[in-house]
Amino acid sequence: MAQSDNQPVLPSIVLAVALLLMTTFLFINPAAFAVRLAVAVVGLAAAFWAWSQFRAAVEQAQQQSVAQQDIKRELQEQQQDKLGQQQQFLQAVLSVWRDQQQMAAQQLETAVNALVSQFHGIHDQLQQSIPICHRRAHWPRGCRAAK
């Protein structure tokens, strides 16, 4: 039975030791051959059972490892999808936000310009009113008559 590099060799060693013990018992006392043969067969059966249990455990561990890798890969894909969705959402939000910022800047500029124009108009009116008030200040009723 050929073993691959990734499979443990412990069950093969147990099986070889069991065969060696069985052969030794055969040559030491041939009179008790039937009992020793029965013990050897039971030993071989136990070794085979241990080997099959070990192989089943290894296969189960490999299947669990594959399942865990599949779950990990699926979670990574889901995470990448979520990141992609978040990036798309942020790009859309930033685009709208940039447009709103530009609009707010334009509205602010328009409002400041209108306010400056109003203040300029008030300034001009005051500049025109001050000389008139100074001229009429010498009149008996003062600036009240300028209305």
C-alpha atoms as a printed R data frame, in Angstrom:
    type eleno elety resid chain resno       x       y      z
1   ATOM     1    CA   MET     A     1   0.000   0.000  0.000
2   ATOM     2    CA   ALA     A     2   1.688   3.246 -1.179
3   ATOM     3    CA   GLN     A     3   1.313   6.284  1.036
4   ATOM     4    CA   SER     A     4   1.399   9.873 -0.148
5   ATOM     5    CA   ASP     A     5   3.615  12.481  1.515
6   ATOM     6    CA   ASN     A     6   0.784  14.189  3.351
7   ATOM     7    CA   GLN     A     7  -0.608  11.026  5.002
8   ATOM     8    CA   PRO     A     8   0.762   9.999  8.403
9   ATOM     9    CA   VAL     A     9   2.588   6.646  8.615
10  ATOM    10    CA   LEU     A    10   1.710   5.770 12.234
11  ATOM    11    CA   PRO     A    11  -1.069   3.256 11.328
12  ATOM    12    CA   SER     A    12   1.305   1.527  8.891
13  ATOM    13    CA   ILE     A    13   3.883   1.206 11.640
14  ATOM    14    CA   VAL     A    14   1.268  -0.278 14.016
15  ATOM    15    CA   LEU     A    15   0.250  -2.757 11.322
16  ATOM    16    CA   ALA     A    16   3.887  -3.765 10.691
17  ATOM    17    CA   VAL     A    17   4.500  -4.260 14.425
18  ATOM    18    CA   ALA     A    18   1.354  -6.407 14.695
19  ATOM    19    CA   LEU     A    19   2.539  -8.589 11.782
20  ATOM    20    CA   LEU     A    20   5.990  -8.894 13.343
21  ATOM    21    CA   LEU     A    21   4.498  -9.948 16.701
22  ATOM    22    CA   MET     A    22   2.245 -12.492 14.981
23  ATOM    23    CA   THR     A    23   5.183 -14.015 13.134
24  ATOM    24    CA   THR     A    24   7.240 -14.146 16.333
25  ATOM    25    CA   PHE     A    25   4.438 -15.916 18.225
26  ATOM    26    CA   LEU     A    26   4.172 -18.462 15.411
27  ATOM    27    CA   PHE     A    27   7.797 -19.587 15.688
28  ATOM    28    CA   ILE     A    28   8.184 -19.488 19.482
29  ATOM    29    CA   ASN     A    29   5.549 -22.059 20.469
30  ATOM    30    CA   PRO     A    30   3.798 -23.962 17.674
31  ATOM    31    CA   ALA     A    31   1.512 -25.751 20.166
32  ATOM    32    CA   ALA     A    32  -0.398 -22.580 20.984
33  ATOM    33    CA   PHE     A    33  -0.591 -21.614 17.328
34  ATOM    34    CA   ALA     A    34  -4.407 -21.410 17.214
35  ATOM    35    CA   VAL     A    35  -4.573 -19.052 20.203
36  ATOM    36    CA   ARG     A    36  -1.755 -16.941 18.867
37  ATOM    37    CA   LEU     A    37  -3.305 -16.902 15.444
38  ATOM    38    CA   ALA     A    38  -6.581 -15.737 16.940
39  ATOM    39    CA   VAL     A    39  -4.755 -13.019 18.907
40  ATOM    40    CA   ALA     A    40  -2.900 -11.985 15.766
41  ATOM    41    CA   VAL     A    41  -6.119 -11.851 13.742
42  ATOM    42    CA   VAL     A    42  -7.773  -9.777 16.474
43  ATOM    43    CA   GLY     A    43  -4.660  -7.561 16.573
44  ATOM    44    CA   LEU     A    44  -4.773  -7.146 12.805
45  ATOM    45    CA   ALA     A    45  -8.484  -6.396 12.925
46  ATOM    46    CA   ALA     A    46  -7.867  -3.817 15.669
47  ATOM    47    CA   ALA     A    47  -5.029  -2.302 13.660
48  ATOM    48    CA   PHE     A    48  -7.195  -2.188 10.540
49  ATOM    49    CA   TRP     A    49 -10.067  -0.650 12.527
50  ATOM    50    CA   ALA     A    50  -7.679   1.951 14.017
51  ATOM    51    CA   TRP     A    51  -6.342   2.678 10.538
52  ATOM    52    CA   SER     A    52  -9.834   3.090  9.086
53  ATOM    53    CA   GLN     A    53 -10.847   5.357 11.993
54  ATOM    54    CA   PHE     A    54  -7.723   7.399 11.509
55  ATOM    55    CA   ARG     A    55  -8.344   7.721  7.756
56  ATOM    56    CA   ALA     A    56 -11.963   8.732  8.391
57  ATOM    57    CA   ALA     A    57 -10.788  11.384 10.855
58  ATOM    58    CA   VAL     A    58  -8.220  12.688  8.356
59  ATOM    59    CA   GLU     A    59 -10.812  12.832  5.577
60  ATOM    60    CA   GLN     A    60 -13.277  14.594  7.860
61  ATOM    61    CA   ALA     A    61 -10.604  17.110  8.843
62  ATOM    62    CA   GLN     A    62  -9.790  17.693  5.168
63  ATOM    63    CA   GLN     A    63 -13.470  18.190  4.345
64  ATOM    64    CA   GLN     A    64 -13.839  20.634  7.231
65  ATOM    65    CA   SER     A    65 -10.752  22.493  6.065
66  ATOM    66    CA   VAL     A    66 -12.156  22.746  2.542
67  ATOM    67    CA   ALA     A    67 -15.513  23.896  3.919
68  ATOM    68    CA   GLN     A    68 -13.800  26.529  6.063
69  ATOM    69    CA   GLN     A    69 -11.815  27.739  3.074
70  ATOM    70    CA   ASP     A    70 -15.024  27.962  1.033
71  ATOM    71    CA   ILE     A    71 -16.716  29.947  3.804
72  ATOM    72    CA   LYS     A    72 -13.690  32.217  4.125
73  ATOM    73    CA   ARG     A    73 -13.622  32.801  0.353
74  ATOM    74    CA   GLU     A    74 -17.363  33.504  0.324
75  ATOM    75    CA   LEU     A    75 -17.018  35.978  3.196
76  ATOM    76    CA   GLN     A    76 -14.147  37.716  1.421
77  ATOM    77    CA   GLU     A    77 -16.239  37.973 -1.752
78  ATOM    78    CA   GLN     A    78 -19.147  39.399  0.241
79  ATOM    79    CA   GLN     A    79 -16.807  41.882  1.887
80  ATOM    80    CA   GLN     A    80 -15.440  42.931 -1.506
81  ATOM    81    CA   ASP     A    81 -19.001  43.354 -2.802
82  ATOM    82    CA   LYS     A    82 -19.904  45.512  0.209
83  ATOM    83    CA   LEU     A    83 -16.778  47.615 -0.267
84  ATOM    84    CA   GLY     A    84 -17.625  48.088 -3.940
85  ATOM    85    CA   GLN     A    85 -21.172  49.105 -3.082
86  ATOM    86    CA   GLN     A    86 -19.916  51.543 -0.453
87  ATOM    87    CA   GLN     A    87 -17.468  53.076 -2.918
88  ATOM    88    CA   GLN     A    88 -20.214  53.540 -5.502
89  ATOM    89    CA   PHE     A    89 -22.494  55.091 -2.872
90  ATOM    90    CA   LEU     A    90 -19.754  57.448 -1.668
91  ATOM    91    CA   GLN     A    91 -18.939  58.494 -5.240
92  ATOM    92    CA   ALA     A    92 -22.602  59.289 -5.871
93  ATOM    93    CA   VAL     A    93 -22.929  61.176 -2.566
94  ATOM    94    CA   LEU     A    94 -19.711  63.115 -3.148
95  ATOM    95    CA   SER     A    95 -20.853  64.091 -6.621
96  ATOM    96    CA   VAL     A    96 -24.148  65.464 -5.271
97  ATOM    97    CA   TRP     A    97 -22.369  67.128 -2.347
98  ATOM    98    CA   ARG     A    98 -19.850  68.822 -4.696
99  ATOM    99    CA   ASP     A    99 -22.717  70.134 -6.851
100 ATOM   100    CA   GLN     A   100 -24.523  71.438 -3.772
101 ATOM   101    CA   GLN     A   101 -21.339  73.105 -2.538
102 ATOM   102    CA   GLN     A   102 -20.891  74.848 -5.883
103 ATOM   103    CA   MET     A   103 -24.521  75.971 -5.862
104 ATOM   104    CA   ALA     A   104 -24.207  77.245 -2.273
105 ATOM   105    CA   ALA     A   105 -21.012  79.132 -3.194
106 ATOM   106    CA   GLN     A   106 -22.780  80.741 -6.159
107 ATOM   107    CA   GLN     A   107 -25.800  81.683 -4.011
108 ATOM   108    CA   LEU     A   108 -23.506  83.106 -1.335
109 ATOM   109    CA   GLU     A   109 -21.627  85.142 -3.928
110 ATOM   110    CA   THR     A   110 -24.891  86.450 -5.386
111 ATOM   111    CA   ALA     A   111 -26.227  87.348 -1.920
112 ATOM   112    CA   VAL     A   112 -22.991  89.103 -0.899
113 ATOM   113    CA   ASN     A   113 -22.935  91.040 -4.174
114 ATOM   114    CA   ALA     A   114 -26.582  92.094 -3.661
115 ATOM   115    CA   LEU     A   115 -25.810  93.164 -0.087
116 ATOM   116    CA   VAL     A   116 -22.743  95.125 -1.212
117 ATOM   117    CA   SER     A   117 -24.876  96.816 -3.884
118 ATOM   118    CA   GLN     A   118 -27.464  97.777 -1.256
119 ATOM   119    CA   PHE     A   119 -24.798  99.147  1.056
120 ATOM   120    CA   HIS     A   120 -23.251 101.015 -1.880
121 ATOM   121    CA   GLY     A   121 -26.655 102.505 -2.660
122 ATOM   122    CA   ILE     A   122 -27.129 103.531  0.995
123 ATOM   123    CA   HIS     A   123 -23.629 105.012  0.983
124 ATOM   124    CA   ASP     A   124 -24.367 106.985 -2.183
125 ATOM   125    CA   GLN     A   125 -27.644 108.284 -0.711
126 ATOM   126    CA   LEU     A   126 -25.850 109.338  2.467
127 ATOM   127    CA   GLN     A   127 -23.135 111.039  0.457
128 ATOM   128    CA   GLN     A   128 -25.821 112.991 -1.396
129 ATOM   129    CA   SER     A   129 -27.799 113.763  1.778
130 ATOM   130    CA   ILE     A   130 -24.922 115.041  3.900
131 ATOM   131    CA   PRO     A   131 -24.145 118.168  1.803
132 ATOM   132    CA   ILE     A   132 -27.845 119.001  1.590
133 ATOM   133    CA   CYS     A   133 -28.196 118.718  5.357
134 ATOM   134    CA   HIS     A   134 -25.150 120.949  5.852
135 ATOM   135    CA   ARG     A   135 -26.630 123.591  3.552
136 ATOM   136    CA   ARG     A   136 -30.000 123.450  5.194
137 ATOM   137    CA   ALA     A   137 -28.521 123.364  8.679
138 ATOM   138    CA   HIS     A   138 -28.344 127.103  8.451
139 ATOM   139    CA   TRP     A   139 -32.046 127.236  7.677
140 ATOM   140    CA   PRO     A   140 -34.385 127.543 10.593
141 ATOM   141    CA   ARG     A   141 -35.878 124.073 10.345
142 ATOM   142    CA   GLY     A   142 -32.607 122.125  9.596
143 ATOM   143    CA   CYS     A   143 -32.587 118.761  7.802
144 ATOM   144    CA   ARG     A   144 -36.200 118.089  8.638
145 ATOM   145    CA   ALA     A   145 -37.229 120.159  5.665
146 ATOM   146    CA   ALA     A   146 -35.232 117.949  3.266
147 ATOM   147    CA   LYS     A   147 -37.968 115.431  3.093
